[in-house]
Amino acid sequence: MVTIGLVLAGLAALLHVYIFVMESVTWTSPRTRATFGLSAQEAEATKQMAYNQGFYNLFLAIVTGIGIALVLSNEDDAGVALVLAGIGSMAAAALVLLLSDRSKARAAITQGTLPVLGIVALLVGVLA
């Protein structure tokens, strides 16, 4: 189960790298604006906020990736701790999004499913 948890965590990290690209690199592009349902004016007005938020997502992905690398290097305790910190924060952020704006339920589920499944699989594997 640990391997499944790490794969799910890795996929969650890749999703958060993609979110970083959208928020910090392509925020004002037509495709990203359509994804987030923003007009050109709204995207321009929120560009700095999105830029910062994108890096938050990138840092969560990096923490998760370092944790995965540590587990693969037989540094299980530190690696699992970092993976759980990364995907736990991703899951918590998805929950905050869901609770703060029900119209964003689809985005919250997209953002939170892989981390939650990763947490469950990793904990089952570690605690078994």
N, C-alpha and C positions, 0 to 999 in steps of 0.2 A: 504493500500500500504506500510505502514511502516513495517508491518510484513513481507511482501514479500521482501522488501529491506534488512531487517535484515537476512532473510534466505539466500538470495543471497550473502550478505556480509560474512555470516558464511561459506558458501561453498567456497567462494574465499579465506577465511582465511585457511580453511582446505587444499585447493590446494597449498597454499603457504607454509604450514607446510610440505607437501609432497615434494615440490621443495627444501625446506631446507634439508630434509633428503637426497635427491639425491645429492645436491651440497656439503653438509658438512659432510655427513656420508658415503655415498656409491659411491662417485665420480669416483673412479677407478675400480669399479666392472664392469663386462662385460655388465650387463643389463643397468646400468646407462650410460656407454660409448656408447652403442648402441642407447639409447634414444637421446643423444646429438651428435651422429655421430663422436665420438672421438676414435682415436687409443689409445692403452695403453700408448704410449709415450706422446701424446698430453694431456691425462688426468693427467699423472704424472707431466708434465710441468706446468699445470694450476691448480694444486690441491690447492695451497694456495689462489689463486684468487677465486676459486669456494667456498672454505670454508668460506671466508669472505662474498661473495655474498649470500651464503645460510643463514647466520645469518641475513642479511638485510631482506630477505624474511620472516624469522621467526619473526623478530621484527614487521614487518607490520601486520602479522597475530595476534600477541599479542595485538597490539594497537587496531586492529579491534575487537578482542574478548573482551577486556576490555570495549570498547564502547558499544558492544551488551549487556554485563552484566549491564552496567549503565542504558541503556534504559529499560531493563527488571526490574531494581530496581527503576523505575520512576525518574531517573535522566536524563531526556530526552535531555536537552540542551547539557550537557557535553558529553553524550553518542553519540548523533548524530554527534557532532563535531569530536569525536575520530573515529567513524566509517567512516565518510567522509574523514578524514585525512588518514586512513589506506587504504581504497579502492581507494581513489583518487590517492594516491601514486602508488598503484598497476597498475591502469589504465594508469597513466603517464609513468611508467616504460615500460609497454607494448607498448605504442606509441613510446617511444624512441627506443625500440628494432626494431619495424617495420620500422621506418624511417632510422635507422642506417644500417640495413642489410635486404633487401627485401627477401633474402633467408630464413630468420627466421620468415616469415609471419605466418606460422602455429603455431609456438610457441607463437608469440605475440598475436594472436587471442585466443589461449587457455588460456594464462595468463590474457588477458584483458577483455574477454567477461563477466564473472561473475561480476567483479568490476564495469564495465560500466553499466550493467543492474541493479546492486545494487544501484548505484548512482542515476539513473533515478527513480527507484521505491521509494527510500528513499526521494528524493526531492519532487516527486509528493505527497507522503504521508504527508510530513511535511508542504509543502506549500499549501495543499488543505484546 
